Structures are given as C-alpha cells and as structure tokens.
Amino acid sequence: MTKQNQLNALGNKSNIPNYPDKNILEKVNNPKKDIDYSIRLTCPEFTSICPVTSQPDFAYIILDYMPNKYIVESKSFKLYLLGYRNHGAFHEDCTISLAQDIIDLLSPKWLRIAGYWYPRGGIPIDIFWQTGDKPQHLFLPDHDVPNYRGRG
C-alpha cells in the first residue's frame, strides 16, 4: 500500500532524468477501485532522440487506462517522460515501452496507447497498441489529433 508521504517526486524538487527509468514511476491507491472508469494521460510535447541520426523526434502521446488497485502518480509520470528527451530509440520502441512500463507498475484492467509522431522526411509514423478489447461500458473520448497537415 502506497502512502502519499512515501512518494519521492511529489512535493520535492526533482532533476530531469538522463534516460527513461521506470523506477521513477510511482503509484498511489485508486480512490475508486470499485468503479470502472478511464484515465487519460496526454503528452502533446513528447520528445526523444533518433537512435541513428541523434535528431530530435516529437510526438503527441495519449495513454488511456482503466485502473485496477493503483493509479500512476502524475509528477513521477512527467519525470519518467522527460527521461526520453535524451534517449535514442525508434518511435515504436518508445511508444510500446512506455505502455509496458505503466502495465508493469499498475497492472491496470485495460490500457491503450497512441503515439502520433510528427513527420520527419514528410512521413508521420503513428503507433497504436492496447492490451485487449476495449471494455464495452467504458467511456473513452476520441483522440481528436489532426491527421497529417503539419500536425497542428
């Protein structure tokens, strides 16, 4: 059981990590564990580095999940995402690794991720993955991310 006073990131000054360290991620008890609901975490300014050219890559990441016993603590999630800033990996690796780290931390009832990567060389690469069929009774709004027209 995680208590707020045991959290490392929340309420403390934090340094930006040099890599996406899943040990930075923290969880707190789900305050409504008897109710099925969705949580959306949106990062419109996700950044990583191309592992070949070392050029920056930018994405709009949307992570939806139906919590089980725990929810992710948001400041630790933000710090974890910042660790990708200097991390060299392909779009597919960044997107799926991010989802897998949240699954390892929370064991949610259901999760999906969308990585809308901004184009380089005129080609946007979008990555989508989910853990299973979307629960029928779960409300999930549309992503509302524009198709490629400069993504803005």
MARKOLVO-482498 format. One record per residue: residue number from 1; x, z, y of N, C-alpha, C in turn. Coordinates in steps of 0.02 Angstrom, whole numbers, plus 50000, padded with zeros to 5 digits. Layout:
SITE	NUM	X	Z	Y	X	Z	Y	X	Z	Y
...
END
This chain:
SITE	1	50042	50000	49941	50000	50000	50000	50044	50000	50062
SITE	2	50033	49952	50106	50073	49946	50166	50039	49983	50223
SITE	3	50076	50024	50258	50050	50058	50317	50084	50029	50378
SITE	4	50048	50031	50434	50073	50000	50495	50141	50028	50515
SITE	5	50152	50093	50507	50217	50122	50528	50274	50102	50482
SITE	6	50259	50066	50427	50311	50041	50383	50329	49968	50398
SITE	7	50297	49939	50448	50312	49870	50466	50376	49867	50506
SITE	8	50416	49815	50493	50481	49809	50527	50477	49769	50591
SITE	9	50435	49717	50594	50434	49672	50651	50387	49696	50706
SITE	10	50327	49717	50688	50276	49735	50737	50299	49793	50781
SITE	11	50298	49784	50846	50315	49837	50893	50390	49845	50904
SITE	12	50430	49804	50874	50503	49809	50882	50532	49744	50909
SITE	13	50588	49749	50945	50623	49690	50967	50652	49656	50906
SITE	14	50646	49590	50904	50666	49552	50845	50712	49495	50863
SITE	15	50759	49481	50820	50803	49424	50828	50774	49364	50791
SITE	16	50789	49304	50816	50768	49244	50781	50813	49235	50720
SITE	17	50783	49228	50661	50823	49220	50601	50858	49152	50599
SITE	18	50912	49147	50562	50950	49085	50557	50924	49039	50503
SITE	19	50880	49063	50461	50851	49023	50406	50784	49053	50388
SITE	20	50741	49015	50352	50675	49042	50334	50680	49092	50277
SITE	21	50688	49155	50295	50696	49209	50247	50628	49239	50230
SITE	22	50604	49229	50169	50538	49254	50151	50536	49331	50151
SITE	23	50594	49363	50151	50596	49436	50154	50575	49462	50222
SITE	24	50572	49419	50273	50548	49438	50339	50473	49448	50339
SITE	25	50439	49410	50295	50366	49413	50293	50342	49483	50272
SITE	26	50291	49506	50307	50262	49571	50291	50186	49564	50283
SITE	27	50158	49609	50245	50086	49607	50233	50056	49674	50251
SITE	28	49992	49671	50266	49952	49731	50279	49889	49727	50236
SITE	29	49858	49784	50225	49797	49785	50186	49743	49743	50218
SITE	30	49707	49706	50177	49650	49668	50200	49594	49716	50219
SITE	31	49574	49718	50282	49522	49767	50301	49453	49750	50275
SITE	32	49443	49689	50250	49378	49668	50224	49386	49636	50155
SITE	33	49419	49671	50110	49436	49643	50045	49375	49629	50001
SITE	34	49317	49658	50018	49257	49646	49978	49217	49585	50003
SITE	35	49243	49551	50055	49209	49493	50084	49255	49433	50077
SITE	36	49226	49376	50056	49265	49314	50054	49261	49281	50123
SITE	37	49318	49273	50154	49322	49241	50219	49388	49203	50223
SITE	38	49394	49161	50273	49455	49121	50280	49495	49143	50341
SITE	39	49560	49136	50335	49606	49148	50390	49644	49083	50402
SITE	40	49648	49063	50465	49686	49004	50483	49745	49025	50527
SITE	41	49804	49004	50505	49865	49014	50545	49887	48945	50568
SITE	42	49894	48936	50632	49910	48871	50661	49975	48874	50700
SITE	43	50019	48828	50686	50082	48823	50723	50090	48752	50749
SITE	44	50069	48739	50811	50073	48671	50838	50144	48651	50860
SITE	45	50191	48697	50857	50259	48682	50880	50311	48699	50827
SITE	46	50295	48686	50764	50342	48700	50709	50402	48653	50715
SITE	47	50461	48680	50704	50523	48641	50710	50569	48656	50651
SITE	48	50599	48603	50626	50653	48608	50577	50704	48554	50591
SITE	49	50754	48549	50549	50808	48501	50559	50810	48452	50500
SITE	50	50819	48388	50515	50827	48339	50462	50892	48355	50424
SITE	51	50890	48360	50357	50950	48378	50320	51003	48322	50318
SITE	52	50984	48262	50338	51032	48206	50337	51062	48194	50405
SITE	53	51019	48191	50457	51042	48172	50524	51053	48232	50570
SITE	54	51028	48290	50551	51029	48350	50593	50988	48343	50657
SITE	55	50945	48293	50659	50899	48285	50716	50840	48332	50707
SITE	56	50810	48354	50762	50752	48399	50755	50691	48361	50731
SITE	57	50651	48395	50691	50587	48370	50668	50534	48419	50692
SITE	58	50477	48393	50711	50423	48434	50738	50359	48422	50698
SITE	59	50321	48475	50689	50258	48469	50652	50205	48515	50681
SITE	60	50145	48498	50665	50086	48539	50678	50065	48566	50609
SITE	61	50077	48630	50597	50063	48661	50531	49998	48700	50535
SITE	62	49955	48689	50486	49893	48728	50480	49890	48758	50410
SITE	63	49886	48823	50407	49883	48859	50343	49817	48897	50341
SITE	64	49776	48880	50292	49712	48915	50281	49717	48954	50216
SITE	65	49692	49015	50216	49690	49052	50153	49632	49100	50151
SITE	66	49610	49114	50090	49559	49165	50078	49596	49225	50051
SITE	67	49599	49279	50090	49640	49336	50069	49610	49372	50009
SITE	68	49655	49407	49975	49636	49449	49920	49645	49521	49944
SITE	69	49696	49556	49922	49708	49625	49942	49745	49631	50008
SITE	70	49782	49578	50027	49825	49582	50086	49816	49523	50133
SITE	71	49836	49533	50195	49841	49479	50245	49912	49481	50272
SITE	72	49935	49424	50297	50003	49422	50324	50004	49454	50393
SITE	73	50055	49492	50407	50065	49521	50474	50090	49465	50519
SITE	74	50056	49453	50574	50067	49392	50614	50136	49388	50647
SITE	75	50163	49443	50671	50230	49438	50703	50283	49421	50651
SITE	76	50278	49449	50592	50327	49432	50540	50320	49358	50520
SITE	77	50258	49332	50521	50247	49261	50506	50279	49217	50560
SITE	78	50271	49237	50622	50302	49199	50677	50378	49199	50671
SITE	79	50408	49256	50655	50480	49259	50647	50503	49217	50587
SITE	80	50465	49219	50534	50481	49178	50475	50481	49104	50494
SITE	81	50430	49082	50530	50427	49012	50551	50486	48993	50596
SITE	82	50506	49039	50639	50564	49025	50682	50628	49014	50642
SITE	83	50631	49042	50582	50689	49032	50540	50698	48959	50518
SITE	84	50645	48920	50521	50651	48849	50504	50684	48808	50559
SITE	85	50688	48836	50618	50714	48800	50677	50783	48769	50665
SITE	86	50826	48802	50629	50894	48777	50616	50903	48761	50542
SITE	87	50849	48754	50506	50851	48743	50433	50845	48669	50419
SITE	88	50891	48643	50380	50890	48573	50361	50852	48563	50297
SITE	89	50794	48531	50301	50754	48515	50242	50705	48459	50259
SITE	90	50687	48422	50207	50638	48369	50217	50569	48399	50231
SITE	91	50525	48358	50260	50458	48381	50278	50421	48412	50219
SITE	92	50426	48378	50162	50391	48401	50102	50415	48471	50081
SITE	93	50480	48481	50083	50509	48546	50063	50486	48601	50111
SITE	94	50491	48588	50176	50470	48639	50225	50397	48658	50215
SITE	95	50354	48609	50210	50282	48622	50206	50264	48661	50143
SITE	96	50286	48637	50086	50267	48669	50022	50302	48737	50014
SITE	97	50365	48743	50035	50400	48807	50031	50365	48861	50072
SITE	98	50342	48842	50130	50306	48889	50173	50244	48915	50137
SITE	99	50206	48870	50107	50146	48891	50071	50163	48935	50011
SITE	100	50215	48916	49974	50234	48956	49915	50257	49026	49934
SITE	101	50292	49033	49990	50314	49099	50012	50254	49144	50030
SITE	102	50203	49114	50060	50143	49153	50076	50106	49173	50012
SITE	103	50103	49128	49964	50072	49144	49900	50110	49200	49865
SITE	104	50176	49196	49865	50216	49249	49833	50205	49316	49866
SITE	105	50195	49316	49932	50185	49379	49969	50115	49408	49959
SITE	106	50064	49366	49963	49995	49390	49967	49954	49382	49904
SITE	107	49970	49336	49861	49927	49318	49805	49855	49307	49829
SITE	108	49845	49261	49875	49778	49250	49902	49732	49220	49849
SITE	109	49667	49226	49860	49618	49196	49815	49622	49120	49817
SITE	110	49639	49092	49874	49644	49020	49883	49687	49006	49945
SITE	111	49722	48951	49944	49765	48932	50002	49771	48856	50005
SITE	112	49774	48832	50066	49791	48761	50077	49835	48757	50139
SITE	113	49876	48705	50140	49920	48694	50197	49918	48621	50215
SITE	114	49924	48608	50279	49930	48540	50305	49990	48539	50353
SITE	115	50035	48494	50341	50092	48483	50386	50085	48414	50417
SITE	116	50066	48412	50480	50060	48349	50517	50126	48340	50555
SITE	117	50170	48299	50528	50236	48291	50557	50236	48235	50608
SITE	118	50265	48249	50665	50269	48199	50719	50316	48143	50698
SITE	119	50301	48082	50719	50339	48025	50694	50411	48023	50720
SITE	120	50453	48000	50675	50521	47979	50693	50529	47911	50661
SITE	121	50552	47864	50700	50556	47796	50674	50488	47764	50669
SITE	122	50438	47791	50704	50371	47762	50705	50327	47781	50647
SITE	123	50350	47825	50602	50310	47843	50543	50298	47918	50541
SITE	124	50235	47939	50551	50220	48009	50540	50214	48022	50465
SITE	125	50237	48079	50442	50231	48099	50372	50189	48162	50371
SITE	126	50133	48159	50336	50088	48216	50332	50087	48241	50260
SITE	127	50092	48307	50253	50096	48339	50187	50035	48385	50180
SITE	128	50000	48379	50124	49941	48420	50110	49946	48449	50040
SITE	129	49927	48513	50032	49927	48545	49967	49879	48604	49967
SITE	130	49848	48616	49910	49806	48675	49903	49811	48701	49832
SITE	131	49793	48764	49824	49801	48797	49759	49747	48781	49709
SITE	132	49693	48752	49730	49637	48735	49686	49580	48708	49727
SITE	133	49523	48700	49695	49464	48677	49732	49445	48726	49786
SITE	134	49424	48699	49842	49400	48741	49898	49338	48780	49874
SITE	135	49338	48845	49883	49279	48884	49865	49217	48858	49904
SITE	136	49163	48846	49868	49104	48814	49897	49074	48854	49956
SITE	137	49076	48919	49952	49045	48960	50003	49090	48976	50063
SITE	138	49151	48950	50063	49200	48967	50115	49193	48921	50174
SITE	139	49186	48949	50234	49183	48909	50295	49254	48892	50316
SITE	140	49268	48828	50324	49332	48805	50350	49320	48750	50401
SITE	141	49338	48761	50463	49329	48708	50513	49376	48649	50499
SITE	142	49359	48591	50525	49403	48533	50519	49468	48547	50554
SITE	143	49520	48510	50535	49585	48520	50566	49588	48496	50638
SITE	144	49552	48442	50653	49550	48416	50721	49618	48400	50749
SITE	145	49662	48372	50707	49727	48349	50729	49722	48273	50735
SITE	146	49738	48245	50794	49729	48173	50802	49771	48132	50754
SITE	147	49742	48075	50732	49781	48028	50694	49837	48003	50738
SITE	148	49885	47970	50708	49944	47949	50746	49926	47902	50804
SITE	149	49935	47928	50863	49935	47891	50925	49983	47928	50970
SITE	150	50040	47944	50942	50088	47986	50978	50074	48059	50966
SITE	151	50023	48074	50925	50002	48142	50906	49991	48187	50965
SITE	152	49962	48162	51017	49950	48206	51073	49888	48188	51110
END
